[in-house]
Amino acid sequence: ASPLTWAQAQQARLALALGARRPVEQPGIVRARYVDHRPPDAAPLTLTAPDDGAAVNGPAVTVRGTTAPGALVDIVATPVDTGGPAREVSVRAGADGAFEAQAPVAFGEVSLAVSATAPDGRTGQAHRTVTGEVVGGTSVLDVTDPDNDDNGPGTYRYPTAADFRPGAFDLQRFQVITDSDTVYLRTTVRDLTPTFGNQIGAQLLDVYAQDPSASPRSTAAAFPQRGYGIAAADAWTQRIEVEGFAAPVWTTADGTARQGAAVRASGATRTITIALPRAVFGTPGKDWRFAVVLTGQDGYSPDRARGFAPTPQPYQFGVCAPGGGAPVCSRDPAAVPKALDVITPAGVSQADELDPTPGPVAVRAVTVP
């Protein structure tokens, strides 16, 4: 006989199932577990610490809560930003169901998956996310920058929209910190209030690093439209760019993209921290150079940087305040350097460095002593 068509087979199954008052192809073990017997109740599991989204200033965080007495509690800590390996700790709940354990925390966002298995086989799950800060490490470079110099060559003005808070583009400090596995590039700004719904929604930060033992090198900015280059003596071997609405860009001077950069922005400390795997970035030391440029981010701009107008507009920087008479005020706004603040070496004037009127702008780097 010819085999049944799919439609005929389905009709036959339906007729048999209706006659038997049960699905005829249902495995007996499935019926026994979910029909004849109820599935087991979930084990109680309540977390009292840490708070979801908590910042952790240490290598571990206390996970505390209650569950069924004698339950085995497993905690899996998975670094989200750095992509490191997950680590697990286990603890047995006491006779009152209380438990406490120390879960390892890496830099950046860490997912804590908590599961409890009661002696009778019941299970329960809970989840928290915490954020690890930089702890310890070796300070390789630590330089400060004057307040209220977030005006480029001395004339720039912020956009007039209320989204742009005073100090949002004012660099205060730049640090290079290393530990056994990671290099941290930490930048402090005067104000890091969330903008456009993101902690670093206003900022576009570029760090140009020179490893004195590496080549090739480049003096080019991230995009030609940025209106500046890097000084020849400080030509970079690696560049990292971060903003709030795109993944970090980490590239070498020959255009090779590198992976593994993680970014953590903290409104509490007003810091933007870039974490890079030391095995890839290298180990910064004597004579390494870092040029740091902060400007505004604009995802609609071809070069990701917020544009300029002759005078400040709601969402454009002004080259000068209305009525400004400095020579730079007559420059084409599309040709001025898109740099609100930079970290300058000792004895170098930012206003002079970023002034485009004498000629092409070359941003200087600071050197690790």
C-alpha positions, 0 to 999 in steps of 0.5 A: 500500500502507498504510504500515508501523506503527511495530512493523512498521518496527522488525521490518523494520529488525531483520531487515535489520540481522541479515542485513547484520550491521550497523545498516542506518541507521548513517551511514558516517562514524560507522562509519568513526570508531568501528568501522573505526577507533578513536577517538583516544586522549586527550592526557595532562593532569596538573595540579600546581597549584592544589590543588582548593578553594584560596583565592587571595589575588590577582587571578590563580592559577598553573595548572601541569601537564604534557601532550603536548609542544607541546600548546595549553593553554586555561584558562577561568576562570568566576566561579561566585558573582558570575556574571561573564563567563568569561575565557580564557588560553592557553599552549603546552606546552614540549618536555617537556610542561610548562606554566604560566599565570596564570588570572584570579580573581574574588571567590568560587568560580571554576571553572577548565576546562583543556583541552589539544590535542596537535599530532596532534589528541588532546585532554585535559581537567581541572578545578579550583575555587578561591576568590578573596578580597578583594584591594586595594580602598578601605576605606570603613568599618572598625569593631571590636566588643568580644569576649565581648559575644555575649549580647544585653542582657547576659544571653543564653546559647548553646544547650547542644548541642555544635554551638554553639561559644563565639564563634560569634555574637561580632562582632569587626569590620565593614568596607566595601570597594569596588573598581571593580566591587564593594562588599564587606561583610566581617564578622569573628566570633570563631569560624567553625567549620563547623556542621551541615556548613556554614561558616556553618551556625550564623549568621544575619547581617543588614546594614541599609544606608542610602544618604543620597540614597535613598528610601524607607526602613524601620525594620522588621527582616527579620521582625516575630518578630525583636523589634527595629527599626532606629532612625529616624535609621538607617532602611535603604534596602537590607537583605542577609541571609545564612546557610549554608542559603539564598541571600542575600536582598537587598531594598530598603525598598519590597520590590524584590528585587535579584540578584547578591549573592555570599557567601564564608565563610572559616574561616581568616580567620573572615570572612563577606564579602558581594559586591554589584555596585557599579552596583546597590548604589551607592558607599558614602561619607560619611554612609552608615549600616550596622546589623549584627545577628548571631543564630542561624539555624534553617531550621525557624523561620518567620523563619529565626532560632533561638528563645529559651527562658527558660533555654538549651536544647539548640537554643534560646538562653536569655534568661538563665542558670538563676536569673537575676534581671535584669528581662529574665529575666521577659520572654516569650522569644518577644518578646525581640530575636533579636540576640546581637551588634550593631555599636554606634556609639561611646558606645552600650551594646549591653546598653542598646540590646538591653534590651527592658524599657524599650520597643521595641528600636531598633538603631543604625547606624554611620556612614561618616565 
